[in-house]
């Protein structure tokens, strides 16, 4: 899984604090939609596949016990 958000090009060459957050939300949104529609990441082109993998990182907790302790 790639977690370097610099791999996603900035719109019109802009670079700022908001662009990274926008890219993270974009990846999370793509992963959420793919999960809701039961789509497999292998069905997409490599760039979109990497974006889905980055988004899944935020949607799926690595350790479920740790996720619950963060909520409580």
C-alpha positions in Angstrom: 0.0 0.0 0.0 1.3 3.4 -0.9 0.7 6.1 1.7 2.6 8.9 0.1 0.0 11.5 -0.8 2.6 13.4 -2.9 2.0 10.8 -5.6 -1.4 12.5 -6.3 -0.9 15.5 -8.5 -2.0 18.9 -7.2 -4.6 20.8 -9.2 -3.0 23.4 -11.5 0.3 23.1 -9.7 -1.1 24.5 -6.4 0.5 23.3 -3.2 -0.9 24.1 0.2 -2.1 22.6 3.5 -5.6 22.1 2.3 -4.6 20.1 -0.7 -3.3 17.1 1.4 -6.5 17.1 3.4 -8.5 17.2 0.2 -6.6 14.2 -1.2 -7.1 12.2 2.0 -10.8 12.9 1.9 -10.9 12.0 -1.8 -9.2 8.6 -1.1 -11.5 7.9 1.9 -14.6 8.7 -0.2 -13.5 6.5 -3.0 -12.8 3.6 -0.6 -16.2 4.1 1.1 -18.1 4.0 -2.2 -16.1 1.0 -3.4 -16.8 -0.8 -0.2 -20.5 0.0 -0.3 -20.8 -1.2 -3.8 -18.7 -4.3 -3.1 -16.2 -3.4 -5.8 -12.7 -4.9 -5.9 -9.7 -2.7 -6.2 -8.2 -5.0 -8.8 -11.0 -3.9 -11.2 -9.5 -0.3 -11.5 -6.5 1.2 -13.1 -3.3 1.4 -11.0 -3.7 5.1 -9.9 -7.2 4.6 -8.7 -6.3 1.3 -7.1 -3.6 3.1 -5.1 -6.0 5.8 -4.1 -8.5 3.1 -2.9 -5.8 1.4 -0.9 -4.8 4.6 0.8 -8.5 5.3 1.6 -9.0 1.8 3.0 -6.2 2.5 5.5 -8.4 5.1 7.2 -11.6 3.1 6.9 -10.4 -0.2 8.2 -8.8 -0.2 11.7 -5.7 -2.4 11.9 -6.5 -3.4 15.5 -10.2 -3.4 16.3 -9.5 -3.2 20.1 -7.4 -0.1 19.5 -10.3 1.5 17.5 -12.7 1.0 20.3 -10.3 2.5 22.9 -10.0 5.6 20.7 -13.7 6.0 20.6 -14.2 5.6 24.3 
